[in-house]
Amino acid sequence: MRKPMTVLAASLALLCLMAATALAGTMVTYANFPPSKTFPCVQMERWKTEVEKRTGGALTVQTFPGSTLLGAKNMLRGVQTGQADIGCISIAYYPGVFPLMSAVNLPVAFTSTEAASLTMWDLFQKYQPEEFKDVKVLTLFTSAPSQIMSKVPVKTLADLKGMPLRASGTILRVLSGLGAQGVGMPMSETPEALQKGVVKGLVSSFDVLKDFNFAESCRHETITNLPVYPFAVIMNKAKWESLPADVKEVLDDLARDQAQWTGKYLDQHIDDSLNWSKEQYQVEVHTLTPVEHAELKKLGQPLVDDWKAECAKAGIDAEPVLKDLLELQAKYES
Ligand code: 3IO
């Protein structure tokens, strides 16, 4: 007679404890647009693990990869309105919305993702841009330098004439300068566009060869070292303000470390992904001549002028931002 009662009492006590823990802690939702294997989601899971560890469970994070809570284009609005507490946005998908931080999408030829991500973080810290005033920025990072991945070989720039390629942001302008047909869409829509033949390839970083299995259809890779895509992880402002001070401190302390971790992870993963693609699908890597690289560089210059004009419209003095960007790049890439 006594045993079942003890079990019952113990179960009740355990239930109460669980309920108390849930009440004492805060749970937040974190939305992401690409599939779980991709680097924006890998960094999301790392952030969740670190946060839960560093807060001792006072903050728990429920992650939603693959556009299951918010998609690429409604991510910003969704976080602002609280449909998700946290969201990961690709800045290139929001033309004109983030004039200052779009500097990181300029053709300055980053060679390292770690350097690009740290540069982005430091620029943000220094300028505290207005464009993020409605949200709390939890971390920032970039993709790796962008390359062409295509179904047909791009051995010279002339091969690009008329070719429809998926891209976003500043790279679309470079493509049009090259006589290619840039097609703007989020990464999450690219698998279908490639499959349907709407595009013959894409311009992004090599991680996607493996993580989206694009190596299977895009057997030709051309090294162009075009701009990186900047990303921001943002939190609903009211939610941020509701957090206890010690939890806020943990998140603030983690921000730069997370940017660096993500950059390092991606730099490494780019190599893994390309090697995997060579073994799995015998993809071919094409390189351009120095003359062609000079032409790519020349095509980038009008983008800088466009960006300066965009900044001027938003009341931002672009010159010091660009100067700091180049100085930070030199510092982190040395
Ligand atoms: C990217 C975006 C989502 C998932 C993996 C990715 N690897 C590189 C990018 C950058 C990019 O092309 C974009 O659209 O943000």
Boltz pocket constraint, residues with backbone or C-beta under 6 A from the ligand:
constraints:
  - pocket:
      binder: B
      contacts: [[A, 34], [A, 38], [A, 39], [A, 40], [A, 90], [A, 92], [A, 143], [A, 144], [A, 168], [A, 185], [A, 186], [A, 187], [A, 188], [A, 203], [A, 204], [A, 205], [A, 207], [A, 208], [A, 229], [A, 230]]
      max_distance: 6.0
